C-alpha cells in the first residue's frame, strides 16, 4: 500500500494502526500470503475500507473500518456474557414447547449480539482453521474514551 492509501484507511478507522502492521502494509503488502490460511487484505470498495479474504481458500470474517474503529470492549463484556450463559432457558422451566422456543430464541439472539460486540474494535487478520482466528485490536477502549489516537 502507498502512504496515501494507508492514511485513508486510518482515517476511516479513526485511529492510527499499530506501527508494525502499518510498516507491513507499506513494505510487504496488504494480505494474501501469510500464516494459517493467509492474511486478510485492506480493500477500498464503494468508498469504504474493509478487510477481505480476497483469493483465500478459507477467508476469515470481513471487517469494515467502521467496525474496527469502535471501542474494543471484549473484556468489559465478559461478566455480562457469563451471567447470560448462566440463564440459558431449559424446557422444564416452561409450560409449553412454544414458550420455551420463544425464550430460547430471544436468549440465543442476545448471546449472538454480545459475542459480535466482543469483536468490535478489532480486525480479523487471518483464519487459522477449526474456528480460530487471529485478530488485531485497533481501538483500545481507554484510547477511544480518552480521545487519543
N, CA, C and O atoms as a GROMACS GRO file, in nm:
protein
  596
    1UNK      N    1   0.085  -0.118   0.000
    1UNK     CA    2   0.000   0.000   0.000
    1UNK      C    3   0.088   0.124   0.000
    1UNK      O    4   0.201   0.122   0.050
    2UNK      N    5   0.035   0.228  -0.056
    2UNK     CA    6   0.105   0.356  -0.050
    2UNK      C    7   0.066   0.432   0.075
    2UNK      O    8  -0.034   0.400   0.140
    3UNK      N    9   0.145   0.532   0.108
    3UNK     CA   10   0.121   0.613   0.228
    3UNK      C   11  -0.017   0.680   0.223
    3UNK      O   12  -0.086   0.687   0.324
    4UNK      N   13  -0.057   0.730   0.107
    4UNK     CA   14  -0.186   0.797   0.094
    4UNK      C   15  -0.302   0.700   0.120
    4UNK      O   16  -0.398   0.735   0.189
    5UNK      N   17  -0.292   0.578   0.066
    5UNK     CA   18  -0.395   0.477   0.091
    5UNK      C   19  -0.401   0.442   0.240
    5UNK      O   20  -0.508   0.429   0.298
    6UNK      N   21  -0.284   0.429   0.300
    6UNK     CA   22  -0.278   0.393   0.441
    6UNK      C   23  -0.339   0.502   0.528
    6UNK      O   24  -0.411   0.472   0.623
    7UNK      N   25  -0.312   0.627   0.498
    7UNK     CA   26  -0.372   0.737   0.573
    7UNK      C   27  -0.524   0.738   0.557
    7UNK      O   28  -0.597   0.766   0.653
    8UNK      N   29  -0.572   0.708   0.437
    8UNK     CA   30  -0.716   0.699   0.414
    8UNK      C   31  -0.777   0.587   0.497
    8UNK      O   32  -0.884   0.605   0.556
    9UNK      N   33  -0.711   0.472   0.502
    9UNK     CA   34  -0.757   0.360   0.583
    9UNK      C   35  -0.762   0.398   0.730
    9UNK      O   36  -0.861   0.373   0.797
   10UNK      N   37  -0.655   0.460   0.780
   10UNK     CA   38  -0.650   0.501   0.921
   10UNK      C   39  -0.757   0.606   0.951
   10UNK      O   40  -0.816   0.604   1.060
   11UNK      N   41  -0.783   0.696   0.858
   11UNK     CA   42  -0.889   0.796   0.879
   11UNK      C   43  -1.025   0.728   0.889
   11UNK      O   44  -1.110   0.770   0.968
   12UNK      N   45  -1.046   0.624   0.811
   12UNK     CA   46  -1.173   0.551   0.817
   12UNK      C   47  -1.190   0.477   0.948
   12UNK      O   48  -1.300   0.469   1.002
   13UNK      N   49  -1.080   0.423   1.000
   13UNK     CA   50  -1.084   0.353   1.128
   13UNK      C   51  -1.097   0.454   1.242
   13UNK      O   52  -1.158   0.424   1.345
   14UNK      N   53  -1.041   0.571   1.225
   14UNK     CA   54  -1.048   0.676   1.327
   14UNK      C   55  -0.930   0.676   1.421
   14UNK      O   56  -0.932   0.744   1.523
   15UNK      N   57  -0.827   0.602   1.387
   15UNK     CA   58  -0.707   0.596   1.469
   15UNK      C   59  -0.592   0.541   1.384
   15UNK      O   60  -0.614   0.479   1.280
   16UNK      N   61  -0.471   0.565   1.430
   16UNK     CA   62  -0.356   0.507   1.361
   16UNK      C   63  -0.349   0.357   1.386
   16UNK      O   64  -0.388   0.309   1.492
   17UNK      N   65  -0.300   0.284   1.287
   17UNK     CA   66  -0.281   0.140   1.303
   17UNK      C   67  -0.153   0.113   1.379
   17UNK      O   68  -0.064   0.198   1.379
   18UNK      N   69  -0.140  -0.002   1.444
   18UNK     CA   70  -0.016  -0.034   1.514
   18UNK      C   71   0.105  -0.023   1.420
   18UNK      O   72   0.097  -0.061   1.304
   19UNK      N   73   0.214   0.028   1.472
   19UNK     CA   74   0.332   0.057   1.391
   19UNK      C   75   0.382  -0.063   1.311
   19UNK      O   76   0.416  -0.048   1.193
   20UNK      N   77   0.388  -0.180   1.370
   20UNK     CA   78   0.438  -0.297   1.298
   20UNK      C   79   0.345  -0.336   1.183
   20UNK      O   80   0.393  -0.373   1.076
   21UNK      N   81   0.215  -0.328   1.205
   21UNK     CA   82   0.121  -0.361   1.098
   21UNK      C   83   0.126  -0.255   0.989
   21UNK      O   84   0.120  -0.287   0.870
   22UNK      N   85   0.136  -0.130   1.029
   22UNK     CA   86   0.148  -0.019   0.934
   22UNK      C   87   0.270  -0.040   0.845
   22UNK      O   88   0.263  -0.025   0.723
   23UNK      N   89   0.382  -0.073   0.906
   23UNK     CA   90   0.505  -0.097   0.832
   23UNK      C   91   0.489  -0.216   0.737
   23UNK      O   92   0.537  -0.212   0.624
   24UNK      N   93   0.424  -0.321   0.783
   24UNK     CA   94   0.397  -0.437   0.698
   24UNK      C   95   0.318  -0.396   0.574
   24UNK      O   96   0.352  -0.434   0.462
   25UNK      N   97   0.211  -0.316   0.595
   25UNK     CA   98   0.129  -0.273   0.482
   25UNK      C   99   0.208  -0.188   0.383
   25UNK      O  100   0.189  -0.200   0.262
   26UNK      N  101   0.297  -0.104   0.434
   26UNK     CA  102   0.377  -0.017   0.347
   26UNK      C  103   0.487  -0.094   0.273
   26UNK      O  104   0.516  -0.064   0.157
   27UNK      N  105   0.547  -0.190   0.339
   27UNK     CA  106   0.667  -0.256   0.283
   27UNK      C  107   0.641  -0.392   0.219
   27UNK      O  108   0.706  -0.426   0.120
   28UNK      N  109   0.549  -0.469   0.274
   28UNK     CA  110   0.533  -0.606   0.228
   28UNK      C  111   0.407  -0.628   0.145
   28UNK      O  112   0.408  -0.701   0.046
   29UNK      N  113   0.300  -0.566   0.184
   29UNK     CA  114   0.176  -0.584   0.110
   29UNK      C  115   0.058  -0.592   0.202
   29UNK      O  116   0.072  -0.594   0.324
   30UNK      N  117  -0.059  -0.596   0.143
   30UNK     CA  118  -0.180  -0.588   0.221
   30UNK      C  119  -0.238  -0.719   0.266
   30UNK      O  120  -0.323  -0.719   0.355
   31UNK      N  121  -0.199  -0.830   0.211
   31UNK     CA  122  -0.260  -0.955   0.252
   31UNK      C  123  -0.225  -1.069   0.159
   31UNK      O  124  -0.124  -1.065   0.088
   32UNK      N  125  -0.309  -1.170   0.161
   32UNK     CA  126  -0.284  -1.289   0.081
   32UNK      C  127  -0.194  -1.385   0.155
   32UNK      O  128  -0.239  -1.454   0.246
   33UNK      N  129  -0.069  -1.389   0.117
   33UNK     CA  130   0.025  -1.481   0.181
   33UNK      C  131   0.037  -1.450   0.329
   33UNK      O  132   0.014  -1.337   0.373
   34UNK      N  133   0.071  -1.550   0.404
   34UNK     CA  134   0.089  -1.528   0.546
   34UNK      C  135   0.066  -1.654   0.625
   34UNK      O  136   0.055  -1.762   0.568
   35UNK      N  137   0.059  -1.642   0.755
   35UNK     CA  138   0.036  -1.760   0.838
   35UNK      C  139  -0.105  -1.814   0.820
   35UNK      O  140  -0.196  -1.744   0.775
   36UNK      N  141  -0.122  -1.941   0.855
   36UNK     CA  142  -0.251  -2.009   0.851
   36UNK      C  143  -0.305  -2.007   0.709
   36UNK      O  144  -0.238  -2.055   0.618
   37UNK      N  145  -0.426  -1.954   0.688
   37UNK     CA  146  -0.487  -1.953   0.555
   37UNK      C  147  -0.464  -1.822   0.481
   37UNK      O  148  -0.534  -1.793   0.384
   38UNK      N  149  -0.368  -1.743   0.524
   38UNK     CA  150  -0.337  -1.616   0.459
   38UNK      C  151  -0.397  -1.499   0.534
   38UNK      O  152  -0.485  -1.515   0.619
   39UNK      N  153  -0.347  -1.380   0.502
   39UNK     CA  154  -0.390  -1.258   0.570
   39UNK      C  155  -0.501  -1.188   0.494
   39UNK      O  156  -0.504  -1.188   0.371
   40UNK      N  157  -0.592  -1.130   0.569
   40UNK     CA  158  -0.699  -1.051   0.509
   40UNK      C  159  -0.636  -0.926   0.448
   40UNK      O  160  -0.533  -0.878   0.495
   41UNK      N  161  -0.699  -0.874   0.344
   41UNK     CA  162  -0.645  -0.762   0.268
   41UNK      C  163  -0.730  -0.636   0.289
   41UNK      O  164  -0.851  -0.640   0.266
   42UNK      N  165  -0.669  -0.524   0.332
   42UNK     CA  166  -0.745  -0.398   0.339
   42UNK      C  167  -0.780  -0.355   0.196
   42UNK      O  168  -0.692  -0.342   0.111
   43UNK      N  169  -0.909  -0.334   0.170
   43UNK     CA  170  -0.957  -0.306   0.036
   43UNK      C  171  -1.055  -0.189   0.039
   43UNK      O  172  -1.143  -0.183   0.125
   44UNK      N  173  -1.039  -0.098  -0.055
   44UNK     CA  174  -1.133   0.013  -0.069
   44UNK      C  175  -1.238  -0.026  -0.173
   44UNK      O  176  -1.205  -0.050  -0.289
   45UNK      N  177  -1.364  -0.033  -0.131
   45UNK     CA  178  -1.472  -0.073  -0.219
   45UNK      C  179  -1.592   0.018  -0.192
   45UNK      O  180  -1.635   0.031  -0.078
   46UNK      N  181  -1.645   0.079  -0.297
   46UNK     CA  182  -1.759   0.171  -0.281
   46UNK      C  183  -1.731   0.278  -0.177
   46UNK      O  184  -1.818   0.310  -0.095
   47UNK      N  185  -1.611   0.334  -0.179
   47UNK     CA  186  -1.567   0.442  -0.090
   47UNK      C  187  -1.560   0.400   0.056
   47UNK      O  188  -1.556   0.486   0.144
   48UNK      N  189  -1.558   0.269   0.084
   48UNK     CA  190  -1.547   0.221   0.222
   48UNK      C  191  -1.433   0.120   0.231
   48UNK      O  192  -1.420   0.031   0.147
   49UNK      N  193  -1.353   0.134   0.336
   49UNK     CA  194  -1.244   0.039   0.360
   49UNK      C  195  -1.297  -0.081   0.436
   49UNK      O  196  -1.381  -0.068   0.525
   50UNK      N  197  -1.248  -0.198   0.399
   50UNK     CA  198  -1.276  -0.320   0.476
   50UNK      C  199  -1.165  -0.421   0.448
   50UNK      O  200  -1.097  -0.416   0.346
   51UNK      N  201  -1.149  -0.513   0.542
   51UNK     CA  202  -1.052  -0.621   0.527
   51UNK      C  203  -1.127  -0.741   0.470
   51UNK      O  204  -1.226  -0.786   0.528
   52UNK      N  205  -1.080  -0.792   0.356
   52UNK     CA  206  -1.144  -0.903   0.289
   52UNK      C  207  -1.046  -1.017   0.267
   52UNK      O  208  -0.924  -0.995   0.262
   53UNK      N  209  -1.097  -1.137   0.255
   53UNK     CA  210  -1.014  -1.254   0.229
   53UNK      C  211  -1.002  -1.283   0.080
   53UNK      O  212  -1.033  -1.393   0.035
   54UNK      N  213  -0.959  -1.185   0.005
   54UNK     CA  214  -0.952  -1.197  -0.141
   54UNK      C  215  -0.857  -1.310  -0.179
   54UNK      O  216  -0.740  -1.310  -0.142
   55UNK      N  217  -0.910  -1.407  -0.252
   55UNK     CA  218  -0.827  -1.516  -0.302
   55UNK      C  219  -0.787  -1.621  -0.200
   55UNK      O  220  -0.710  -1.711  -0.231
   56UNK      N  221  -0.837  -1.611  -0.079
   56UNK     CA  222  -0.802  -1.708   0.024
   56UNK      C  223  -0.898  -1.826   0.019
   56UNK      O  224  -1.018  -1.808  -0.002
   57UNK      N  225  -0.846  -1.945   0.039
   57UNK     CA  226  -0.931  -2.065   0.039
   57UNK      C  227  -1.032  -2.062   0.154
   57UNK      O  228  -1.146  -2.104   0.136
   58UNK      N  229  -0.991  -2.013   0.270
   58UNK     CA  230  -1.078  -2.006   0.387
   58UNK      C  231  -1.068  -1.866   0.447
   58UNK      O  232  -1.002  -1.849   0.550
   59UNK      N  233  -1.132  -1.766   0.385
   59UNK     CA  234  -1.119  -1.630   0.436
   59UNK      C  235  -1.190  -1.614   0.570
   59UNK      O  236  -1.295  -1.674   0.593
   60UNK      N  237  -1.132  -1.535   0.656
   60UNK     CA  238  -1.194  -1.503   0.783
   60UNK      C  239  -1.310  -1.407   0.762
   60UNK      O  240  -1.346  -1.375   0.649
   61UNK      N  241  -1.366  -1.364   0.869
   61UNK     CA  242  -1.479  -1.272   0.864
   61UNK      C  243  -1.432  -1.136   0.813
   61UNK      O  244  -1.332  -1.084   0.863
   62UNK      N  245  -1.502  -1.077   0.715
   62UNK     CA  246  -1.463  -0.943   0.671
   62UNK      C  247  -1.486  -0.843   0.783
   62UNK      O  248  -1.575  -0.860   0.866
   63UNK      N  249  -1.405  -0.739   0.786
   63UNK     CA  250  -1.416  -0.635   0.888
   63UNK      C  251  -1.422  -0.500   0.821
   63UNK      O  252  -1.336  -0.468   0.739
   64UNK      N  253  -1.522  -0.419   0.853
   64UNK     CA  254  -1.529  -0.284   0.799
   64UNK      C  255  -1.445  -0.192   0.886
   64UNK      O  256  -1.422  -0.219   1.004
   65UNK      N  257  -1.400  -0.082   0.827
   65UNK     CA  258  -1.323   0.017   0.903
   65UNK      C  259  -1.408   0.076   1.015
   65UNK      O  260  -1.357   0.105   1.123
   66UNK      N  261  -1.537   0.094   0.990
   66UNK     CA  262  -1.626   0.147   1.093
   66UNK      C  263  -1.630   0.054   1.214
   66UNK      O  264  -1.622   0.100   1.328
   67UNK      N  265  -1.640  -0.076   1.190
   67UNK     CA  266  -1.642  -0.175   1.298
   67UNK      C  267  -1.509  -0.177   1.372
   67UNK      O  268  -1.506  -0.185   1.495
   68UNK      N  269  -1.399  -0.169   1.298
   68UNK     CA  270  -1.265  -0.168   1.359
   68UNK      C  271  -1.242  -0.041   1.439
   68UNK      O  272  -1.160  -0.041   1.531
   69UNK      N  273  -1.311   0.066   1.407
   69UNK     CA  274  -1.293   0.193   1.476
   69UNK      C  275  -1.374   0.208   1.604
   69UNK      O  276  -1.358   0.307   1.676
   70UNK      N  277  -1.460   0.112   1.634
   70UNK     CA  278  -1.535   0.116   1.759
   70UNK      C  279  -1.444   0.082   1.876
   70UNK      O  280  -1.338   0.022   1.856
   71UNK      N  281  -1.482   0.119   1.997
   71UNK     CA  282  -1.402   0.080   2.114
   71UNK      C  283  -1.400  -0.072   2.132
   71UNK      O  284  -1.502  -0.139   2.112
   72UNK      N  285  -1.286  -0.126   2.168
   72UNK     CA  286  -1.270  -0.269   2.195
   72UNK      C  287  -1.314  -0.293   2.340
   72UNK      O  288  -1.246  -0.251   2.434
   73UNK      N  289  -1.426  -0.360   2.356
   73UNK     CA  290  -1.485  -0.376   2.490
   73UNK      C  291  -1.502  -0.522   2.529
   73UNK      O  292  -1.579  -0.553   2.619
   74UNK      N  293  -1.431  -0.613   2.463
   74UNK     CA  294  -1.449  -0.756   2.488
   74UNK      C  295  -1.434  -0.791   2.636
   74UNK      O  296  -1.514  -0.866   2.691
   75UNK      N  297  -1.332  -0.737   2.699
   75UNK     CA  298  -1.308  -0.771   2.840
   75UNK      C  299  -1.421  -0.720   2.929
   75UNK      O  300  -1.459  -0.785   3.026
   76UNK      N  301  -1.474  -0.603   2.896
   76UNK     CA  302  -1.582  -0.545   2.976
   76UNK      C  303  -1.712  -0.626   2.962
   76UNK      O  304  -1.798  -0.619   3.051
   77UNK      N  305  -1.727  -0.700   2.855
   77UNK     CA  306  -1.849  -0.778   2.832
   77UNK      C  307  -1.847  -0.915   2.898
   77UNK      O  308  -1.950  -0.982   2.903
   78UNK      N  309  -1.733  -0.959   2.948
   78UNK     CA  310  -1.720  -1.096   2.998
   78UNK      C  311  -1.818  -1.128   3.110
   78UNK      O  312  -1.875  -1.237   3.111
   79UNK      N  313  -1.839  -1.037   3.204
   79UNK     CA  314  -1.931  -1.068   3.315
   79UNK      C  315  -2.075  -1.075   3.265
   79UNK      O  316  -2.153  -1.157   3.313
   80UNK      N  317  -2.111  -0.989   3.170
   80UNK     CA  318  -2.247  -0.994   3.114
   80UNK      C  319  -2.270  -1.122   3.036
   80UNK      O  320  -2.378  -1.181   3.043
   81UNK      N  321  -2.169  -1.166   2.962
   81UNK     CA  322  -2.180  -1.291   2.886
   81UNK      C  323  -2.192  -1.409   2.981
   81UNK      O  324  -2.274  -1.498   2.959
   82UNK      N  325  -2.111  -1.411   3.085
   82UNK     CA  326  -2.116  -1.520   3.183
   82UNK      C  327  -2.253  -1.526   3.252
   82UNK      O  328  -2.308  -1.634   3.271
   83UNK      N  329  -2.307  -1.409   3.288
   83UNK     CA  330  -2.439  -1.406   3.352
   83UNK      C  331  -2.547  -1.456   3.258
   83UNK      O  332  -2.638  -1.528   3.299
   84UNK      N  333  -2.538  -1.417   3.131
   84UNK     CA  334  -2.636  -1.461   3.032
   84UNK      C  335  -2.627  -1.611   3.009
   84UNK      O  336  -2.730  -1.679   3.000
   85UNK      N  337  -2.506  -1.663   2.999
   85UNK     CA  338  -2.489  -1.808   2.980
   85UNK      C  339  -2.549  -1.886   3.095
   85UNK      O  340  -2.603  -1.995   3.075
   86UNK      N  341  -2.540  -1.832   3.217
   86UNK     CA  342  -2.596  -1.900   3.334
   86UNK      C  343  -2.749  -1.899   3.333
   86UNK      O  344  -2.812  -1.974   3.407
   87UNK      N  345  -2.808  -1.813   3.249
   87UNK     CA  346  -2.954  -1.802   3.242
   87UNK      C  347  -3.012  -1.874   3.120
   87UNK      O  348  -3.124  -1.845   3.079
   88UNK      N  349  -2.936  -1.966   3.061
   88UNK     CA  350  -2.986  -2.037   2.943
   88UNK      C  351  -3.118  -2.106   2.976
   88UNK      O  352  -3.126  -2.184   3.071
   89UNK      N  353  -3.222  -2.078   2.896
   89UNK     CA  354  -3.352  -2.140   2.923
   89UNK      C  355  -3.347  -2.292   2.908
   89UNK      O  356  -3.277  -2.345   2.821
   90UNK      N  357  -3.421  -2.360   2.992
   90UNK     CA  358  -3.434  -2.506   2.984
   90UNK      C  359  -3.581  -2.541   2.964
   90UNK      O  360  -3.668  -2.470   3.015
   91UNK      N  361  -3.609  -2.648   2.891
   91UNK     CA  362  -3.751  -2.682   2.860
   91UNK      C  363  -3.838  -2.699   2.984
   91UNK      O  364  -3.955  -2.660   2.983
   92UNK      N  365  -3.782  -2.757   3.090
   92UNK     CA  366  -3.865  -2.784   3.208
   92UNK      C  367  -3.910  -2.657   3.282
   92UNK      O  368  -3.998  -2.664   3.367
   93UNK      N  369  -3.851  -2.544   3.249
   93UNK     CA  370  -3.889  -2.418   3.315
   93UNK      C  371  -4.010  -2.352   3.248
   93UNK      O  372  -4.056  -2.247   3.292
   94UNK      N  373  -4.062  -2.413   3.141
   94UNK     CA  374  -4.172  -2.351   3.066
   94UNK      C  375  -4.291  -2.446   3.056
   94UNK      O  376  -4.276  -2.568   3.054
   95UNK      N  377  -4.409  -2.387   3.049
   95UNK     CA  378  -4.533  -2.464   3.043
   95UNK      C  379  -4.554  -2.530   2.907
   95UNK      O  380  -4.621  -2.633   2.898
   96UNK      N  381  -4.498  -2.472   2.802
   96UNK     CA  382  -4.518  -2.530   2.669
   96UNK      C  383  -4.389  -2.522   2.587
   96UNK      O  384  -4.298  -2.444   2.618
   97UNK      N  385  -4.384  -2.604   2.483
   97UNK     CA  386  -4.269  -2.602   2.393
   97UNK      C  387  -4.257  -2.468   2.323
   97UNK      O  388  -4.146  -2.419   2.300
   98UNK      N  389  -4.370  -2.407   2.287
   98UNK     CA  390  -4.368  -2.278   2.220
   98UNK      C  391  -4.307  -2.169   2.310
   98UNK      O  392  -4.226  -2.088   2.264
   99UNK      N  393  -4.345  -2.168   2.438
   99UNK     CA  394  -4.288  -2.071   2.531
   99UNK      C  395  -4.137  -2.091   2.544
   99UNK      O  396  -4.061  -1.994   2.545
  100UNK      N  397  -4.096  -2.218   2.554
  100UNK     CA  398  -3.952  -2.247   2.562
  100UNK      C  399  -3.880  -2.198   2.436
  100UNK      O  400  -3.776  -2.133   2.446
  101UNK      N  401  -3.933  -2.230   2.317
  101UNK     CA  402  -3.869  -2.190   2.191
  101UNK      C  403  -3.858  -2.037   2.181
  101UNK      O  404  -3.755  -1.986   2.136
  102UNK      N  405  -3.961  -1.966   2.222
  102UNK     CA  406  -3.958  -1.820   2.219
  102UNK      C  407  -3.851  -1.766   2.314
  102UNK      O  408  -3.774  -1.678   2.277
  103UNK      N  409  -3.846  -1.819   2.434
  103UNK     CA  410  -3.747  -1.774   2.532
  103UNK      C  411  -3.606  -1.808   2.485
  103UNK      O  412  -3.514  -1.727   2.498
  104UNK      N  413  -3.589  -1.928   2.430
  104UNK     CA  414  -3.457  -1.970   2.385
  104UNK      C  415  -3.412  -1.887   2.265
  104UNK      O  416  -3.294  -1.852   2.255
  105UNK      N  417  -3.503  -1.857   2.174
  105UNK     CA  418  -3.470  -1.774   2.058
  105UNK      C  419  -3.424  -1.636   2.101
  105UNK      O  420  -3.327  -1.583   2.048
  106UNK      N  421  -3.494  -1.576   2.198
  106UNK     CA  422  -3.455  -1.444   2.249
  106UNK      C  423  -3.320  -1.451   2.320
  106UNK      O  424  -3.234  -1.364   2.300
  107UNK      N  425  -3.300  -1.554   2.401
  107UNK     CA  426  -3.173  -1.572   2.472
  107UNK      C  427  -3.059  -1.591   2.372
  107UNK      O  428  -2.953  -1.530   2.386
  108UNK      N  429  -3.080  -1.674   2.271
  108UNK     CA  430  -2.977  -1.701   2.170
  108UNK      C  431  -2.942  -1.575   2.091
  108UNK      O  432  -2.826  -1.552   2.059
  109UNK      N  433  -3.042  -1.494   2.058
  109UNK     CA  434  -3.019  -1.369   1.985
  109UNK      C  435  -2.932  -1.274   2.068
  109UNK      O  436  -2.843  -1.208   2.015
  110UNK      N  437  -2.959  -1.268   2.198
  110UNK     CA  438  -2.878  -1.181   2.286
  110UNK      C  439  -2.736  -1.235   2.297
  110UNK      O  440  -2.641  -1.156   2.300
  111UNK      N  441  -2.719  -1.366   2.303
  111UNK     CA  442  -2.585  -1.425   2.305
  111UNK      C  443  -2.508  -1.386   2.179
  111UNK      O  444  -2.392  -1.346   2.187
  112UNK      N  445  -2.571  -1.398   2.064
  112UNK     CA  446  -2.508  -1.361   1.937
  112UNK      C  447  -2.469  -1.214   1.936
  112UNK      O  448  -2.360  -1.178   1.892
  113UNK      N  449  -2.559  -1.130   1.985
  113UNK     CA  450  -2.534  -0.986   1.990
  113UNK      C  451  -2.410  -0.954   2.076
  113UNK      O  452  -2.325  -0.876   2.035
  114UNK      N  453  -2.402  -1.016   2.193
  114UNK     CA  454  -2.287  -0.991   2.281
  114UNK      C  455  -2.158  -1.050   2.223
  114UNK      O  456  -2.052  -0.988   2.234
  115UNK      N  457  -2.167  -1.167   2.162
  115UNK     CA  458  -2.047  -1.226   2.102
  115UNK      C  459  -1.997  -1.141   1.987
  115UNK      O  460  -1.876  -1.123   1.971
  116UNK      N  461  -2.087  -1.089   1.906
  116UNK     CA  462  -2.047  -0.999   1.797
  116UNK      C  463  -1.986  -0.870   1.853
  116UNK      O  464  -1.888  -0.820   1.798
  117UNK      N  465  -2.044  -0.817   1.961
  117UNK     CA  466  -1.993  -0.693   2.019
  117UNK      C  467  -1.851  -0.709   2.072
  117UNK      O  468  -1.776  -0.612   2.077
  118UNK      N  469  -1.814  -0.830   2.111
  118UNK     CA  470  -1.677  -0.854   2.159
  118UNK      C  471  -1.572  -0.829   2.051
  118UNK      O  472  -1.457  -0.800   2.083
  119UNK      N  473  -1.612  -0.840   1.925
  119UNK     CA  474  -1.518  -0.828   1.814
  119UNK      C  475  -1.502  -0.685   1.765
  119UNK      O  476  -1.412  -0.657   1.686
  120UNK      N  477  -1.587  -0.593   1.810
  120UNK     CA  478  -1.574  -0.453   1.770
  120UNK      C  479  -1.440  -0.398   1.817
  120UNK      O  480  -1.390  -0.436   1.923
  121UNK      N  481  -1.384  -0.309   1.738
  121UNK     CA  482  -1.254  -0.250   1.774
  121UNK      C  483  -1.138  -0.339   1.738
  121UNK      O  484  -1.025  -0.315   1.781
  122UNK      N  485  -1.164  -0.442   1.657
  122UNK     CA  486  -1.058  -0.534   1.615
  122UNK      C  487  -1.079  -0.568   1.467
  122UNK      O  488  -1.189  -0.555   1.413
  123UNK      N  489  -0.971  -0.613   1.405
  123UNK     CA  490  -0.973  -0.656   1.265
  123UNK      C  491  -0.943  -0.805   1.260
  123UNK      O  492  -0.849  -0.851   1.325
  124UNK      N  493  -1.021  -0.880   1.184
  124UNK     CA  494  -0.988  -1.020   1.158
  124UNK      C  495  -0.872  -1.020   1.058
  124UNK      O  496  -0.888  -0.978   0.943
  125UNK      N  497  -0.757  -1.068   1.103
  125UNK     CA  498  -0.640  -1.071   1.015
  125UNK      C  499  -0.624  -1.201   0.941
  125UNK      O  500  -0.579  -1.203   0.827
  126UNK      N  501  -0.660  -1.313   1.007
  126UNK     CA  502  -0.636  -1.442   0.944
  126UNK      C  503  -0.727  -1.547   1.006
  126UNK      O  504  -0.756  -1.545   1.125
  127UNK      N  505  -0.771  -1.639   0.921
  127UNK     CA  506  -0.846  -1.756   0.967
  127UNK      C  507  -0.743  -1.867   0.991
  127UNK      O  508  -0.669  -1.904   0.900
  128UNK      N  509  -0.740  -1.920   1.113
  128UNK     CA  510  -0.643  -2.024   1.147
  128UNK      C  511  -0.697  -2.164   1.119
  128UNK      O  512  -0.619  -2.259   1.108
  129UNK      N  513  -0.827  -2.178   1.107
  129UNK     CA  514  -0.889  -2.308   1.090
  129UNK      C  515  -0.954  -2.353   1.220
  129UNK      O  516  -0.919  -2.304   1.327
  130UNK      N  517  -1.047  -2.446   1.210
  130UNK     CA  518  -1.117  -2.503   1.326
  130UNK      C  519  -1.183  -2.398   1.414
  130UNK      O  520  -1.194  -2.416   1.536
  131UNK      N  521  -1.228  -2.288   1.354
  131UNK     CA  522  -1.297  -2.184   1.430
  131UNK      C  523  -1.208  -2.084   1.499
  131UNK      O  524  -1.259  -1.996   1.568
  132UNK      N  525  -1.077  -2.093   1.484
  132UNK     CA  526  -0.984  -1.999   1.546
  132UNK      C  527  -0.946  -1.891   1.445
  132UNK      O  528  -0.927  -1.919   1.327
  133UNK      N  529  -0.934  -1.768   1.492
  133UNK     CA  530  -0.896  -1.655   1.408
  133UNK      C  531  -0.790  -1.572   1.478
  133UNK      O  532  -0.779  -1.573   1.600
  134UNK      N  533  -0.713  -1.499   1.397
  134UNK     CA  534  -0.618  -1.401   1.451
  134UNK      C  535  -0.681  -1.264   1.436
  134UNK      O  536  -0.723  -1.226   1.327
  135UNK      N  537  -0.688  -1.190   1.545
  135UNK     CA  538  -0.744  -1.056   1.543
  135UNK      C  539  -0.639  -0.956   1.588
  135UNK      O  540  -0.546  -0.990   1.661
  136UNK      N  541  -0.655  -0.833   1.544
  136UNK     CA  542  -0.569  -0.723   1.586
  136UNK      C  543  -0.658  -0.614   1.643
  136UNK      O  544  -0.747  -0.564   1.573
  137UNK      N  545  -0.637  -0.576   1.768
  137UNK     CA  546  -0.713  -0.468   1.829
  137UNK      C  547  -0.666  -0.337   1.768
  137UNK      O  548  -0.547  -0.307   1.766
  138UNK      N  549  -0.762  -0.260   1.717
  138UNK     CA  550  -0.728  -0.133   1.654
  138UNK      C  551  -0.768  -0.013   1.738
  138UNK      O  552  -0.713   0.096   1.720
  139UNK      N  553  -0.861  -0.032   1.828
  139UNK     CA  554  -0.910   0.082   1.906
  139UNK      C  555  -0.936   0.038   2.049
  139UNK      O  556  -1.046  -0.006   2.083
  140UNK      N  557  -0.835   0.050   2.133
  140UNK     CA  558  -0.849   0.011   2.273
  140UNK      C  559  -0.957   0.096   2.338
  140UNK      O  560  -0.974   0.213   2.304
  141UNK      N  561  -1.030   0.038   2.430
  141UNK     CA  562  -1.140   0.107   2.497
  141UNK      C  563  -1.093   0.236   2.564
  141UNK      O  564  -1.159   0.339   2.551
  142UNK      N  565  -0.980   0.233   2.634
  142UNK     CA  566  -0.932   0.352   2.703
  142UNK      C  567  -0.891   0.459   2.604
  142UNK      O  568  -0.909   0.578   2.629
  143UNK      N  569  -0.835   0.418   2.490
  143UNK     CA  570  -0.797   0.514   2.386
  143UNK      C  571  -0.921   0.583   2.332
  143UNK      O  572  -0.924   0.705   2.316
  144UNK      N  573  -1.024   0.504   2.304
  144UNK     CA  574  -1.146   0.561   2.246
  144UNK      C  575  -1.214   0.655   2.344
  144UNK      O  576  -1.270   0.758   2.304
  145UNK      N  577  -1.211   0.621   2.472
  145UNK     CA  578  -1.276   0.705   2.572
  145UNK      C  579  -1.199   0.833   2.599
  145UNK      O  580  -1.259   0.936   2.630
  146UNK      N  581  -1.066   0.828   2.589
  146UNK     CA  582  -0.985   0.946   2.618
  146UNK      C  583  -0.966   1.035   2.497
  146UNK      O  584  -0.922   1.149   2.511
  147UNK      N  585  -0.999   0.984   2.377
  147UNK     CA  586  -0.984   1.062   2.256
  147UNK      C  587  -0.846   1.056   2.196
  147UNK      O  588  -0.818   1.126   2.099
  148UNK      N  589  -0.756   0.973   2.252
  148UNK     CA  590  -0.621   0.961   2.197
  148UNK      C  591  -0.624   0.885   2.066
  148UNK      O  592  -0.713   0.803   2.043
  149UNK      N  593  -0.525   0.912   1.982
  149UNK     CA  594  -0.507   0.834   1.859
  149UNK      C  595  -0.366   0.786   1.850
  149UNK      O  596  -0.330   0.719   1.754
   0.00000   0.00000   0.00000
